[in-house]
Amino acid sequence: MSVSVNPTPALNFQLERNRHGRLVLVAADGQRHEGVVPVRAFPLAAPDEGLSLVGPDGRELAWVDRLGELPAGMRTLIDEELASREFTPQILRLVEVSTFSTPSVWQVQTDRGPTQFVLKGEEDIRRLARTSLLITDSHGIAFKVPDMLALDRRSRRLLERFL
């Protein structure tokens, strides 16, 4: 089953899924590019700004300035594709930290469920914005804290020991 999304006048391409579920970009001249991959320009700092649609050969086929300006159907196709590739759990609560020196084992509650990870060093905690953090574990998995101020008091106190 193929689902097609018609372009708006500002766009010079269409997006659709082929019967195998792969994303297809149809250029204004009718040329079809199968296996298109959306790539965010700034996935952490500005996830809704700047998106490149890249062909299987790694070449950019189209650029989108702001995802919010896309038609709803096209935005849905891109969001589905990005969700299948991106994995950045959000930390909702710090349950326990083994020690206040590094390396330390962190037990956390995320939007994907409870987990634990090893923080190798304080340099693995990076500020994205004033209250937003990115914490990378010893395996390279990135955990996002969208807003430190939204965490409960105990979680904020544990986190502040490492900042």
Backbone bond lengths (Angstrom), bond angles and torsions (degrees), N, CA, C in turn:
res aa  C-N    CA-C-N  psi(-1)  N-CA   C-N-CA  omega(-1)  CA-C   N-CA-C  phi
1 M - - - 1.451 - - 1.515 108.96 -
2 S 1.294 118.40 127.40 1.458 123.37 -179.41 1.516 109.33 -104.28
3 V 1.333 115.96 129.99 1.455 121.66 176.58 1.512 106.77 -111.79
4 S 1.317 117.12 123.29 1.453 121.09 -177.20 1.517 110.04 -114.07
5 V 1.320 115.91 144.34 1.457 121.63 177.79 1.520 107.13 -118.90
6 N 1.315 117.18 122.87 1.456 121.13 -179.36 1.523 110.36 -76.54
7 P 1.310 116.40 145.26 1.457 119.43 -178.79 1.522 112.18 -77.53
8 T 1.315 116.74 158.63 1.450 122.27 169.58 1.515 106.24 -88.85
9 P 1.324 119.27 165.56 1.462 119.95 -178.75 1.529 113.26 -56.47
10 A 1.317 119.07 -29.93 1.468 121.60 -177.82 1.533 111.91 -74.96
11 L 1.312 118.71 -19.42 1.460 121.80 -177.79 1.521 110.44 -98.50
12 N 1.325 115.86 143.64 1.458 119.54 179.36 1.527 111.35 -111.41
13 F 1.333 115.80 29.42 1.458 120.57 178.27 1.521 109.99 -154.20
14 Q 1.308 115.34 165.50 1.463 123.51 174.13 1.522 107.40 -122.90
15 L 1.311 116.21 155.78 1.464 121.54 172.85 1.504 109.08 -121.80
16 E 1.321 115.89 144.38 1.455 121.65 175.49 1.518 109.09 -154.34
17 R 1.305 115.55 166.77 1.460 121.11 173.62 1.511 107.80 -106.64
18 N 1.337 116.00 138.59 1.463 118.10 175.62 1.531 108.86 -84.88
19 R 1.304 116.94 -178.93 1.475 119.60 -176.25 1.516 113.02 -67.54
20 H 1.329 117.57 -13.18 1.464 121.72 177.18 1.527 112.07 -94.54
21 G 1.328 116.45 1.69 1.454 120.88 178.41 1.517 114.60 85.87
22 R 1.325 117.07 5.26 1.462 120.58 -179.86 1.526 110.41 -84.68
23 L 1.322 115.45 145.87 1.451 121.57 179.41 1.530 110.24 -75.50
24 V 1.328 116.31 132.79 1.457 122.65 -178.92 1.529 108.54 -123.12
25 L 1.325 116.38 128.29 1.452 121.89 174.43 1.521 107.67 -100.77
26 V 1.334 115.32 127.02 1.463 121.31 177.57 1.524 105.92 -108.80
27 A 1.333 115.56 112.94 1.465 121.74 -178.02 1.522 110.52 -72.43
28 A 1.325 116.24 165.65 1.466 121.79 -179.52 1.529 111.88 -58.00
29 D 1.338 117.14 -30.10 1.468 120.55 179.84 1.535 112.61 -84.88
30 G 1.344 116.37 3.88 1.459 120.64 177.96 1.517 114.99 91.87
31 Q 1.323 117.02 -6.68 1.467 119.70 179.83 1.525 109.75 -68.31
32 R 1.339 116.07 134.15 1.463 122.73 -177.68 1.524 110.14 -102.78
33 H 1.316 115.31 134.13 1.468 121.75 178.11 1.530 107.32 -122.03
34 E 1.331 116.84 108.37 1.469 121.23 -178.76 1.518 110.49 -89.49
35 G 1.321 115.64 151.73 1.459 121.06 177.58 1.512 113.40 76.57
36 V 1.323 116.97 32.73 1.458 122.30 179.62 1.523 109.31 -72.28
37 V 1.332 115.27 141.89 1.466 121.73 -179.20 1.530 108.96 -123.28
38 P 1.343 117.86 126.04 1.460 119.68 174.43 1.531 109.82 -80.03
39 V 1.334 116.37 136.54 1.464 121.75 -179.79 1.524 107.75 -130.95
40 R 1.321 115.80 122.19 1.466 119.81 178.89 1.529 109.66 -75.08
41 A 1.327 116.56 138.45 1.456 121.20 177.44 1.531 110.54 -73.28
42 F 1.322 116.58 -40.12 1.458 122.27 -178.25 1.533 108.40 -132.29
43 P 1.337 117.85 74.95 1.467 120.86 -170.93 1.526 114.87 -61.33
44 L 1.319 118.04 -28.22 1.460 119.72 -177.60 1.523 112.42 -101.38
45 A 1.304 117.18 -46.99 1.459 121.16 -174.93 1.529 112.58 -75.61
46 A 1.321 118.26 -37.30 1.468 122.07 -178.06 1.526 109.12 -146.73
47 P 1.324 117.78 71.86 1.468 120.48 -173.62 1.530 114.70 -63.72
48 D 1.322 118.45 -21.95 1.465 120.30 -178.77 1.523 113.00 -99.38
49 E 1.323 116.84 7.73 1.460 120.38 179.27 1.522 109.61 -122.28
50 G 1.297 116.15 130.28 1.453 121.08 176.53 1.515 113.43 76.22
51 L 1.333 115.42 102.74 1.457 120.83 179.07 1.524 108.19 -138.11
52 S 1.298 115.59 130.46 1.455 121.64 177.89 1.523 108.43 -105.38
53 L 1.324 116.14 136.03 1.462 121.36 173.28 1.528 105.86 -101.69
54 V 1.322 115.08 114.19 1.457 122.64 -169.99 1.526 110.00 -111.18
55 G 1.326 115.26 136.38 1.455 120.98 177.79 1.521 111.27 -77.97
56 P 1.320 118.21 171.42 1.461 121.93 -178.55 1.529 113.57 -61.65
57 D 1.329 117.02 -20.15 1.465 120.73 178.23 1.530 112.29 -86.37
58 G 1.361 116.98 1.11 1.461 121.04 178.59 1.510 114.04 87.54
59 R 1.334 117.58 3.01 1.458 121.95 -179.27 1.525 110.84 -90.05
60 E 1.326 116.58 137.74 1.461 120.72 178.35 1.523 109.90 -70.29
61 L 1.337 114.88 130.08 1.462 121.01 179.11 1.522 112.17 -103.96
62 A 1.331 115.90 -30.35 1.467 120.52 -179.08 1.517 109.08 -155.96
63 W 1.328 115.11 155.87 1.466 122.56 179.00 1.516 108.71 -125.86
64 V 1.338 116.02 137.71 1.461 121.99 177.21 1.525 106.79 -121.22
65 D 1.342 116.82 121.46 1.468 120.53 -179.27 1.524 111.89 -68.34
66 R 1.340 115.62 -50.13 1.467 120.25 -177.36 1.525 109.42 -136.16
67 L 1.322 115.91 125.90 1.469 120.01 -178.93 1.517 111.68 -63.09
68 G 1.322 116.64 -33.10 1.461 120.77 -178.47 1.515 113.77 -64.44
69 E 1.319 118.16 -18.30 1.462 121.69 -179.43 1.530 112.83 -88.22
70 L 1.329 116.71 -4.72 1.472 120.58 179.09 1.520 110.33 -77.50
71 P 1.331 117.41 152.39 1.464 120.02 172.34 1.532 109.53 -60.10
72 A 1.315 115.97 150.51 1.472 121.72 -174.42 1.526 112.67 -54.07
73 G 1.308 117.92 -44.28 1.468 120.97 -178.34 1.517 112.61 -64.01
74 M 1.325 116.17 -41.21 1.457 120.59 179.18 1.530 110.24 -68.21
75 R 1.314 116.14 -40.16 1.470 120.96 178.54 1.528 110.14 -62.18
76 T 1.316 116.65 -40.10 1.469 121.00 178.55 1.526 110.89 -62.05
77 L 1.322 117.14 -45.03 1.472 120.20 179.20 1.535 110.89 -60.47
78 I 1.317 116.87 -43.54 1.464 120.87 -179.65 1.522 110.57 -67.53
79 D 1.338 117.24 -43.99 1.468 120.50 178.87 1.527 111.89 -60.57
80 E 1.322 117.20 -40.78 1.470 121.09 178.06 1.526 110.50 -62.25
81 E 1.320 115.84 -43.52 1.466 120.44 -178.69 1.533 110.75 -66.43
82 L 1.320 116.64 -42.73 1.464 120.13 179.41 1.530 111.21 -65.49
83 A 1.327 116.98 -40.90 1.461 120.67 -179.37 1.516 112.24 -61.76
84 S 1.321 116.75 -32.27 1.461 119.41 -179.24 1.532 111.63 -74.85
85 R 1.340 117.92 -16.58 1.467 121.57 -177.20 1.519 114.37 -108.73
86 E 1.320 117.25 -27.41 1.460 120.25 -173.94 1.523 110.76 -95.29
87 F 1.311 115.55 140.48 1.461 120.64 177.48 1.521 108.08 -140.81
88 T 1.317 116.41 98.19 1.455 122.02 176.27 1.524 107.74 -136.20
89 P 1.347 116.83 88.50 1.456 118.70 179.72 1.529 110.73 -63.85
90 Q 1.321 115.66 148.66 1.455 121.52 178.26 1.517 109.55 -101.45
91 I 1.326 115.52 129.90 1.463 120.42 177.89 1.523 108.67 -78.28
92 L 1.321 115.68 122.81 1.458 122.00 179.24 1.525 111.77 -97.52
93 R 1.365 115.14 -30.11 1.462 119.81 -176.82 1.508 109.72 -160.12
94 L 1.327 116.61 139.73 1.458 121.49 171.67 1.517 106.86 -91.91
95 V 1.311 116.81 120.90 1.462 122.13 -178.21 1.519 109.76 -86.01
96 E 1.342 116.25 -48.43 1.463 120.44 -177.02 1.520 109.77 -159.90
97 V 1.321 115.37 147.73 1.456 122.64 174.67 1.524 105.85 -125.83
98 S 1.337 117.34 129.26 1.466 121.20 -172.80 1.529 113.08 -65.11
99 T 1.324 116.77 -36.83 1.460 121.18 -179.52 1.521 108.40 -157.44
100 F 1.333 116.27 157.62 1.461 119.33 -179.55 1.520 112.38 -91.20
101 S 1.323 116.42 7.95 1.458 120.68 170.69 1.523 106.92 -110.96
102 T 1.297 116.44 165.37 1.461 119.20 -178.49 1.522 110.08 -110.92
103 P 1.314 118.14 149.14 1.461 127.00 2.21 1.532 111.28 -72.60
104 S 1.325 115.01 152.30 1.455 121.40 178.51 1.520 109.92 -141.05
105 V 1.320 115.24 153.43 1.463 121.38 179.20 1.522 107.76 -98.60
106 W 1.314 115.62 124.79 1.465 122.08 -179.89 1.522 109.11 -107.02
107 Q 1.315 116.32 130.93 1.463 121.54 170.65 1.526 105.63 -107.32
108 V 1.331 115.01 123.29 1.458 119.98 -174.40 1.526 111.16 -134.01
109 Q 1.307 114.81 159.46 1.461 122.29 171.56 1.522 105.82 -106.70
110 T 1.340 116.91 123.85 1.462 121.21 -179.90 1.525 109.63 -115.28
111 D 1.322 115.14 174.07 1.461 119.78 175.56 1.523 111.69 -69.11
112 R 1.334 117.07 -8.15 1.473 122.56 177.44 1.527 111.79 -106.26
113 G 1.351 116.81 1.97 1.452 120.95 -179.78 1.524 111.28 117.64
114 P 1.344 116.38 179.14 1.467 120.02 -179.37 1.526 111.29 -74.08
115 T 1.333 115.99 147.64 1.455 120.97 176.43 1.514 109.26 -158.90
116 Q 1.308 115.12 169.82 1.461 120.06 173.29 1.518 108.23 -135.39
117 F 1.322 114.83 151.95 1.458 120.10 179.44 1.517 109.21 -150.81
118 V 1.326 115.13 165.94 1.460 121.85 178.76 1.526 108.57 -103.32
119 L 1.324 115.52 124.94 1.463 121.48 172.55 1.516 106.45 -93.84
120 K 1.351 116.92 115.45 1.470 121.31 -176.62 1.524 111.79 -72.74
121 G 1.330 116.31 -42.40 1.457 119.47 -177.00 1.513 110.96 -156.37
122 E 1.321 115.45 160.69 1.459 120.11 -179.02 1.525 111.80 -63.02
123 E 1.337 116.77 -24.10 1.464 120.08 177.88 1.523 112.25 -68.22
124 D 1.332 117.95 -10.45 1.457 121.81 177.22 1.530 112.14 -84.69
125 I 1.330 116.40 2.63 1.468 121.87 172.32 1.516 106.03 -107.10
126 R 1.325 116.15 117.55 1.457 120.84 -175.45 1.527 110.63 -122.45
127 R 1.313 116.52 134.32 1.466 121.04 175.83 1.521 109.33 -77.87
128 L 1.340 115.57 131.84 1.461 121.03 174.89 1.525 109.61 -97.94
129 A 1.301 115.19 -38.34 1.463 122.93 177.83 1.519 105.97 -146.73
130 R 1.301 117.11 -172.23 1.468 121.01 -176.15 1.532 112.20 -54.87
131 T 1.324 117.44 -43.19 1.468 120.18 -176.95 1.527 113.33 -119.81
132 S 1.309 117.48 7.35 1.458 121.84 -177.49 1.532 110.28 -107.60
133 L 1.344 115.86 137.45 1.466 121.15 -177.54 1.522 111.17 -128.68
134 L 1.322 114.17 157.08 1.454 121.67 170.63 1.524 106.23 -126.69
135 I 1.328 116.33 121.63 1.463 122.39 -178.51 1.524 107.69 -113.64
136 T 1.325 116.46 123.23 1.463 121.43 -178.49 1.520 109.30 -106.75
137 D 1.336 116.41 126.94 1.465 119.80 -178.51 1.523 111.31 -83.55
138 S 1.313 116.42 -179.85 1.468 121.98 -175.67 1.529 113.04 -66.29
139 H 1.345 117.31 -15.80 1.465 121.30 178.42 1.525 112.11 -98.35
140 G 1.330 117.01 0.84 1.457 120.86 179.24 1.511 114.31 89.35
141 I 1.329 118.08 5.80 1.464 120.58 177.41 1.519 108.46 -79.61
142 A 1.331 115.99 130.40 1.460 121.69 -178.57 1.526 109.76 -95.53
143 F 1.323 115.14 132.01 1.454 122.97 175.44 1.520 107.10 -114.76
144 K 1.317 116.40 134.53 1.463 120.26 -177.42 1.523 110.13 -105.04
145 V 1.328 115.05 138.27 1.460 122.23 169.14 1.524 104.28 -112.07
146 P 1.350 117.60 99.72 1.461 119.83 -174.20 1.533 113.57 -63.32
147 D 1.334 116.53 -35.80 1.462 120.57 -179.04 1.523 108.69 -152.32
148 M 1.327 115.86 106.08 1.472 120.18 179.75 1.522 111.76 -57.20
149 L 1.328 116.72 -35.05 1.467 120.70 -176.90 1.520 112.12 -69.32
150 A 1.320 117.50 -18.39 1.464 121.03 178.73 1.532 112.22 -84.01
151 L 1.342 117.16 -11.97 1.473 120.32 177.44 1.526 110.25 -70.86
152 D 1.322 115.58 157.45 1.456 119.25 175.92 1.535 109.50 -67.66
153 R 1.321 116.59 163.99 1.467 122.53 -172.91 1.533 111.97 -58.76
154 R 1.318 117.97 -45.14 1.465 121.47 -179.42 1.532 111.25 -62.30
155 S 1.328 117.03 -43.00 1.460 121.10 178.95 1.527 110.86 -62.54
156 R 1.334 116.62 -42.34 1.470 120.09 179.10 1.526 110.77 -62.52
157 R 1.334 116.93 -41.33 1.467 120.10 179.96 1.518 111.70 -64.91
158 L 1.324 117.45 -43.16 1.462 120.44 177.40 1.528 110.88 -61.56
159 L 1.307 116.15 -43.93 1.458 121.24 -178.15 1.532 111.35 -66.30
160 E 1.308 117.37 -40.59 1.470 121.79 -178.27 1.522 112.36 -61.21
161 R 1.320 117.81 -25.27 1.459 120.86 178.39 1.527 112.48 -65.78
162 F 1.347 116.30 -20.11 1.458 120.87 -177.82 1.533 112.84 -103.65
163 L 1.318 117.55 -7.27 1.468 120.56 -177.65 1.518 111.99 -94.02
